[in-house]
Amino acid sequence: MKKWQTNCRSHEIDHAQVHEYENALILPLRQKPEFNTPDGVYEGGVCSEDFTFIAGRRRRFKAEHANWDCDSSYKVEDDDIVSRNETVIFGGCIINHFGHALLDGTARMWYLPDAPSGMKIVFLRYPRSTNTPFDALRFVELMGIDMSRVEIIDRPTKFDRVIVPDEAIYPMDAYRAEYVKTFDAIRDNIKPMEDKKIYLSRSHFHYRMSLNETYYEDFFSRRGFTIIYPETLPLEEQIAYIAGADEVVTTMGSMAHLLLFAKSTAKATILNRSTQCLPAQVIVGQARGIESFYVDAFLNPLPVPHVNGPFLFGPNRFFRDYLEGRNIAFEDQELQVDFSSMNEMGITFMEEWNKMYMGEAQSKLSVFKEKDVRYYADDYAAYVGQMVLGCEIGAERILEHPDIERLKTENKKLSEKRKKLEADLKKSRAEVQKLRNSKSWKVTAPLRSVMRLFGKD
């Protein structure tokens, strides 16, 4: 909770400015091997004639390194430099991943609608592919920019003058008021849809395993929400739905960044899929000026990082609190689960969790602390209790059922599945214990003790 409270404070910083540099170079991005982050830290960007770094990309306003940062230049032999007698606008560093392209690949684009109409706009592209490729330049095109002005620099190039707009977002901790100008410009070119209540679903997106999101689809559909599967629609339609909506429900992730196109009068509910707080999404809500609600809407039996999954959705005490807090009417049976199907999904979750986090992959769980494991364990104990109770109730009903023999067989299968689920839980707890007994956990024990002494999470 303290992390959420910290990230929900205002992050707006000073207004963005535009800077000009004579005889500046633009260097293609290349990864720095000394930084062992999942997606890398890079060098390149804009620099002076003597290779003094000027601009690249920062995901933090502060000095710490983060994934995809470009915060230093490199030297190039004179023979390898292309010279061009032009003035160009540096549009920033882009990656062909939808979430990153939308959220912070647009960091310098706010200036483009007001830039001189004939001037060339140059970008740098990260030399990394993704599992879900997306053309990041689509956002430039949707702003109404003549794409003949747009160019990707792939060789060290020296220009007479380079115009560099400040970055308007640092998605880990800060933004500037100019940030939303990009999305306003795009939204102004697209006619809004008439649907006023929409639910953005990931249930048709199979790259990350999300189990039982159909529960929330059905719940909100009964309350008049149109169910949207963004990845099945052209980008313009996705934006049109958001632009026209008065209320949006979505799970946490790249899809929720589409709220950058929402009206400031809109309300948004973000269904969290793990305990991790994403400062970037909090910033989206603050920059756009919308009222946002964040709900822990999952039944994950064990800790899962936000990016990796698997995720098991379902009604819990937090969702009930959300409904009561917003005066959304519901029947008690709507917050009950189908024990048979949840049993199947619980087993699937445990199997996928073990596949993903066995052996060296345990390092992905390093973001969690002991209290996180207790959080999941406590909820999971209640979850298993529900499962056991459901099986007992089912057994009582079987005795009264005319087709008793067939149902006895089904009950036996359910009991066997329950035993397997409990065995998987025991195995997973052993994996968590192994993580806590690991060298890295023990090495960081003094640090955690000091942080607890000062009241830090």
Beta strands, then each sheet from edge to edge (+ up, - down):
strand 1: 18-31
strand 2: 42-47
strand 3: 53-55
strand 4: 82-94
strand 5: 120-125
strand 6: 150-152
strand 7: 157-165
strand 8: 169-170
strand 9: 174-175
strand 10: 197-200
strand 11: 210-211
strand 12: 226-228
strand 13: 247-251
strand 14: 267-272
strand 15: 291-296
strand 16: 311-312
sheet 1: 3+ 2- 1+ 7- 4- 5- 6-
sheet 2: 8+ 9-
sheet 3: 12+ 10+ 13+ 14+ 15+
sheet 4: 11+ 16+
end
